[in-house]
Amino acid sequence: MTTHLLCRPFRLAVAVAAAMLLVAACGDGEIPETNTPVPPQTDEPSAAGAPATEEPADDGLSIAGTTVTLISHDSFNLSEGTLEEFTAQTGVTVELLEVGDAGTLVAQAILTKDAPLGDVLFGIDNTFLQRGLDAGIFVRYKSPALAGVPDDLQLDPRHRVTPVDYGDVCVNYWKDAVPRVPESLDDLTFPEFADQFVVQHPETSSPGLAFLLATIAAFGDGWELYWEDLRANGVTVTAGWEDAYYGEFTAGGGDRSVVVSYASSPPAEVIYADPPTDVAPTGVITESCYRQIEFAGILAGTDNEAGARALIDFMLSETWQNDVPLNMFVYPVIEGATLPPEFVEHTAVPDDPLMLDPAEIEANRDAWTERWVEIVLR
C-alpha cells in the first residue's frame, strides 16, 4: 500500500539473515513451493486443523508481563501510542519484526515454520493467502470481534487468518495531463492513450501482480489479447511502485499520465500536497480496481498463543481500526470504524471490485506471470 512512514514503535532488532539466504537460494525471488498438505477439514483437534476457538483471548491465564512478536512487511506503520494502548490493556509487550514485502513475508514464514520467528503474522494478502494456508503455518482462531466484519472479507471459513484491513489497486490518472478522462480498461488501448500508461512488473511488485490479476478477472480468457493491445499501445513497465509513480508518472515529473496505483492515492496526494490543496490532482478508474485484503494469523509453534489471540482481537478494535487509514492508507474492516475526512472526500470506492479466488491464484500465478513476460517483454 502507499505508505508514508512516520514512526514505528517497538521495533525488534533481530537477525534474519539465515532465513533471507534461504529465500534467496530459491532463485529469482520466487517463493518456494511446499509439499505440506492442507490440514483436513475435521472436528478432531489437531494443530492447524483443530476447530477454531472462540474463547477469551487469555484462556483464563495471565498474559500480563509476556511478549508477543509481530512479524510484518516493511510497509507496516501505526501511530505512536497504538501498540502502547494494547500493552496498557493487556500487560503484553509487542515486539515488531519487519521482513520485506508480502511475498518475502510469506516465504520466510514457510521456511521457518518449524521454528517460527514470531507469534503473529500480519500482512499476508489474498494474492498469497492460499500459499500460507496450504503450508499449514497458522493456528485456527475465531475472534469474537469478527462479528463486526463483513462476510465478503472473511475468505477463510476455517479462521486460520483474520481480515484486518483492505484496499484497492486501481489505475490512476493525472487529471490535467490525460488526453481525456479514461473510464474503462479498454480506453487504455485506444490511440489517444498511446505511450501514456505505466505498470509494474507482476513478479517484483505487489500492485503489478494485482493489476495482472485484475485483467484476468475482467477479461477471462481474453486477458492475453488485452495485454497485447497494451503493448502495441506503448505501455511501459517498471520494477516497483515508486519507480512508476514517482518516476514515469506525472506525479514525479514523468511523461506518463496513467499509472497503476491505489484507490487511496488521491487522498494521499491531498494530505501530503505542498503547497496544500483541497482538490486531488489524480483520479481513479473504478472499473480497474482489484481488491487486496490483508490478514493476520497466529503462527503455529507460538509459545504465547493466549497473548497472540489478544493481539488479533486488538487488531479488530476501534483503536487499531481507526488508526490504519492515515498510516497504511487502507480501509478498516470493522463496520462503523471512523474514516478520516480525506478518505471520505477523495477516495473512489468501487461498487464491485475485481477479485479472484486465492486457490485459483495459487494454482496459476506462475503460468500467468510467465505468459505475461512473453507477451509484454518479448
C-alpha positions in Angstrom: 0.0 0.0 0.0 1.0 3.6 -0.4 2.6 4.2 3.0 4.3 7.3 4.4 6.3 6.0 7.3 6.5 8.4 10.3 7.3 6.4 13.3 7.4 2.7 14.1 7.2 1.8 17.8 8.6 -1.4 19.4 11.0 -2.3 16.6 12.8 -5.6 17.1 16.4 -5.8 16.0 16.5 -9.5 15.1 18.9 -11.2 12.8 17.0 -12.9 10.0 20.0 -13.4 7.6 19.7 -17.2 7.6 16.0 -17.1 6.6 16.7 -14.5 3.9 19.5 -16.6 2.5 17.1 -19.4 2.2 14.7 -17.2 0.3 17.5 -16.1 -2.0 18.5 -19.7 -2.6 15.1 -20.4 -4.1 16.2 -18.3 -7.1 15.0 -15.1 -8.7 12.9 -14.0 -5.7 10.4 -16.8 -6.3 8.6 -18.2 -3.3 9.3 -21.8 -2.8 6.6 -24.4 -3.2 5.7 -26.5 -0.2 4.7 -30.1 0.0 3.0 -29.7 3.3 -0.6 -31.0 3.0 -3.6 -28.8 3.7 -4.9 -29.7 7.1 -8.1 -31.8 6.7 -11.4 -30.3 7.5 -12.4 -32.1 10.6 -13.7 -31.5 14.0 -11.0 -33.7 15.5 -8.4 -31.4 17.3 -5.0 -31.2 15.7 -2.7 -28.2 15.4 -3.8 -26.2 12.3 -6.8 -28.4 11.7 -8.4 -28.1 15.1 -11.8 -26.4 15.3 -11.4 -22.6 15.6 -11.6 -21.4 19.2 -13.8 -18.5 20.2 -12.7 -18.4 23.8 -11.5 -15.3 25.8 -8.1 -14.4 24.5 -6.2 -15.2 27.7 -8.0 -18.6 28.2 -8.1 -17.8 31.9 -4.4 -17.5 32.0 -2.5 -14.3 33.0 -0.7 -12.9 29.9 0.4 -9.7 31.7 4.2 -9.4 31.5 4.6 -11.6 28.4 5.8 -10.6 25.0 4.2 -11.2 21.5 6.5 -10.9 18.4 4.6 -9.5 15.5 6.0 -10.3 12.1 5.0 -8.0 9.2 6.0 -6.4 5.9 8.1 -3.3 5.8 5.2 -1.1 5.0 3.7 -1.7 8.4 3.0 1.6 10.3 0.9 2.7 13.2 0.6 5.9 15.2 2.8 6.3 18.2 0.8 5.1 21.2 -1.3 2.4 19.4 0.7 -0.6 20.4 1.3 1.0 23.8 -2.5 1.0 24.3 -2.6 -2.7 23.7 0.1 -3.1 26.4 -1.8 -0.9 28.7 -4.9 -3.0 28.3 -3.3 -6.5 28.5 0.1 -6.1 30.0 1.6 -7.7 26.9 4.5 -6.0 25.1 4.6 -6.2 21.3 7.9 -6.5 19.5 7.9 -5.8 15.8 9.9 -7.6 13.2 9.7 -6.4 9.6 11.0 -8.7 6.9 10.3 -7.2 3.4 7.3 -7.2 1.1 4.3 -9.6 1.4 5.9 -12.2 -0.8 9.1 -12.3 1.3 7.0 -12.3 4.5 5.1 -15.5 3.4 8.2 -17.2 2.1 10.1 -16.6 5.4 7.2 -17.8 7.5 7.0 -21.1 5.4 10.8 -21.6 5.6 10.9 -21.1 9.4 7.6 -22.9 10.2 9.3 -25.5 12.4 10.9 -22.7 14.5 8.8 -19.6 13.8 10.4 -16.2 14.4 7.3 -14.7 15.9 3.8 -15.3 17.3 1.6 -13.4 14.9 2.0 -12.7 11.2 0.3 -9.6 9.8 0.3 -8.7 6.1 -0.5 -11.8 4.1 -3.0 -10.8 1.5 -5.3 -12.6 -0.8 -2.7 -13.0 -3.6 -0.5 -15.1 -1.3 -3.2 -16.4 1.1 -3.6 -19.9 -0.3 0.2 -20.5 -0.2 0.3 -19.7 3.5 -2.8 -21.8 4.2 -1.5 -24.8 2.2 1.7 -24.7 4.2 -0.1 -25.0 7.5 1.7 -22.1 9.2 -1.3 -20.8 11.1 -3.3 -21.9 14.2 -7.0 -21.5 13.9 -8.6 -18.8 16.0 -12.0 -17.1 15.6 -12.0 -13.7 17.2 -15.3 -12.7 18.8 -14.8 -9.3 17.1 -15.3 -11.0 13.7 -19.0 -10.4 14.2 -18.4 -6.8 13.1 -16.5 -7.8 9.9 -18.5 -8.2 6.6 -18.7 -11.8 5.4 -17.2 -11.0 2.0 -13.9 -10.1 3.7 -13.7 -13.3 5.6 -12.1 -15.5 2.9 -11.0 -18.4 5.2 -14.1 -20.1 6.7 -11.8 -22.1 9.0 -10.4 -19.0 10.6 -6.8 -19.7 10.2 -6.4 -16.0 9.3 -8.4 -12.9 10.3 -9.1 -10.0 8.0 -7.7 -6.7 9.3 -7.8 -4.2 6.5 -8.4 -3.9 2.8 -7.6 -1.6 -0.1 -7.9 -1.5 -3.9 -5.2 -1.4 -6.5 -6.6 0.7 -9.3 -5.5 2.6 -12.4 -4.9 6.3 -11.5 -4.6 9.2 -13.9 -3.3 12.8 -13.6 -6.4 14.9 -14.4 -4.5 17.8 -16.1 -2.3 15.5 -18.2 -4.6 12.9 -19.7 -6.0 13.4 -23.2 -9.4 12.7 -21.7 -10.7 11.1 -18.6 -10.4 7.3 -19.0 -13.4 5.4 -17.9 -12.5 1.8 -18.6 -9.6 -0.6 -19.0 -10.4 -0.7 -22.7 -9.8 3.0 -23.0 -6.1 2.5 -22.3 -5.7 0.5 -25.5 -7.0 3.4 -27.7 -4.6 5.5 -29.8 -5.1 8.7 -27.8 -3.6 6.9 -24.7 -0.5 5.7 -26.7 2.7 5.9 -24.6 0.7 7.2 -21.6 0.4 4.1 -19.3 3.0 2.7 -16.9 2.6 -0.5 -14.9 4.7 -2.5 -12.5 6.2 -6.0 -13.2 4.0 -8.6 -11.6 6.9 -10.7 -10.4 8.6 -7.9 -8.5 5.6 -5.7 -7.4 2.5 -6.3 -5.4 0.4 -3.7 -7.3 1.8 -5.1 -10.5 0.6 -8.6 -9.7 -2.7 -7.2 -8.5 -3.2 -5.4 -11.8 -2.4 -8.5 -13.8 -5.0 -10.4 -11.7 -7.4 -7.6 -12.3 -7.1 -8.0 -16.1 -7.6 -11.8 -15.8 -10.7 -11.3 -13.6 -12.0 -8.7 -16.0 -11.3 -10.3 -19.4 -11.1 -14.0 -18.6 -9.5 -16.0 -21.4 -9.1 -12.7 -23.3 -6.6 -11.2 -20.9 -3.7 -12.1 -23.1 -5.2 -10.2 -26.1 -5.7 -7.2 -23.8 -2.0 -7.2 -22.8 -1.0 -7.5 -26.5 -3.1 -4.4 -27.2 -1.5 -2.5 -24.3 2.0 -3.5 -25.5 1.1 -2.3 -29.0 -0.1 1.0 -27.5 3.2 1.7 -25.8 2.7 0.5 -22.2 6.0 0.7 -20.2 7.0 -1.4 -17.2 8.9 -0.6 -14.0 10.2 -2.9 -11.3 8.2 -1.3 -8.5 5.6 1.2 -7.5 7.9 4.1 -6.6 9.7 3.8 -9.9 6.3 4.0 -11.7 4.6 6.7 -9.6 7.5 9.0 -8.8 9.5 8.2 -11.9 7.5 7.6 -15.1 4.1 9.1 -13.9 3.3 12.8 -13.9 3.4 13.0 -10.1 7.2 12.6 -10.2 7.8 14.7 -13.3 7.5 11.9 -15.8 5.7 12.0 -19.1 3.2 9.2 -18.4 -0.3 10.4 -17.3 -1.7 7.0 -16.3 -0.3 4.6 -13.7 -1.2 1.5 -11.7 -1.5 2.7 -8.1 -4.2 2.6 -5.3 -7.7 3.9 -4.7 -6.1 5.7 -1.7 -3.5 7.6 -3.8 -5.8 10.6 -4.4 -6.3 11.3 -0.7 -2.6 10.8 -0.2 -1.9 13.5 -2.8 -4.1 15.9 -0.9 -2.7 15.1 2.6 0.9 15.5 1.5 0.5 18.3 -1.0 3.0 21.1 -0.9 1.6 23.7 -1.2 -1.6 22.5 0.4 -4.7 21.7 -1.7 -8.3 20.6 -1.2 -8.5 19.1 -4.7 -6.9 15.8 -5.6 -4.9 16.1 -8.8 -5.4 12.4 -9.6 -8.5 10.3 -10.4 -9.2 6.6 -10.4 -10.7 4.2 -13.0 -13.0 2.3 -10.6 -13.7 -0.4 -13.1 -10.0 -1.4 -12.9 -9.9 -1.8 -9.1 -8.6 -5.1 -7.7 -9.3 -5.7 -4.0 -6.5 -6.6 -1.7 -7.4 -7.9 1.8 -4.7 -8.1 4.5 -4.9 -10.8 7.1 -3.3 -11.6 10.4 -2.8 -15.1 11.8 -1.3 -16.8 14.8 1.8 -18.8 13.8 1.8 -22.5 14.6 4.5 -23.2 17.2 4.0 -20.0 19.1 4.8 -20.2 22.8 2.3 -17.4 23.7 -0.9 -18.4 21.9 -3.0 -16.5 24.5 -1.1 -13.3 24.0 -1.3 -13.8 20.2 -5.1 -14.2 20.4 -5.3 -11.0 22.4 -3.3 -9.1 19.7 -5.6 -10.5 17.0 -8.6 -9.2 19.0 -6.9 -5.8 19.4 -6.3 -5.6 15.6 -10.1 -5.5 15.3 -10.6 -2.9 18.0 -11.6 0.7 17.3 -8.1 1.8 18.4 -6.3 -0.2 15.7 -9.0 0.1 13.0 -9.3 3.9 13.2 -5.6 4.2 13.1 -4.8 2.3 9.9 -6.3 4.6 7.2 -3.8 7.5 7.5 -0.8 5.3 8.4 -1.1 2.5 5.9 -3.6 4.1 3.5 -6.0 1.2 3.7 -9.6 0.8 4.8 -10.6 -0.7 8.2 -12.6 -3.9 8.1 -14.9 -3.2 11.0 -18.2 -1.8 10.0 -18.7 1.6 11.6 -15.0 2.4 12.0 -14.2 6.1 11.7 -12.8 7.2 8.4 -10.7 10.4 8.0 -12.4 13.1 6.0 -9.8 12.9 3.3 -10.8 9.3 2.7 -14.4 10.1 2.6 -14.0 13.0 0.2 -11.2 11.8 -2.1 -11.2 8.0 -2.2 -13.1 6.3 -5.0 -14.7 3.2 -3.7 -15.6 0.6 -6.4 -19.1 -0.9 -6.2 -17.9 -4.3 -7.4 -14.1 -4.6 -7.1 -12.4 -7.3 -9.2 -11.2 -10.4 -7.3 -10.0 -14.0 -7.9 -10.3 -16.9 -5.6 -7.0 -17.4 -3.7 -6.8 -21.1 -4.7 -7.1 -20.1 -8.4 -4.3 -17.6 -7.9 -2.0 -20.1 -6.3 -2.7 -22.7 -9.0 -2.0 -20.4 -11.9 0.2 -17.5 -10.7 3.5 -18.8 -12.1 2.0 -19.7 -15.5 0.2 -16.3 -15.7 3.3 -14.3 -14.9 5.4 -16.3 -17.3 2.9 -15.8 -20.1 2.8 -12.0 -19.2 6.5 -11.8 -19.6 6.3 -13.5 -23.0 3.7 -11.0 -24.2 4.8 -7.7 -22.7 8.6 -8.0 -22.5 9.4 -10.2 -25.5 
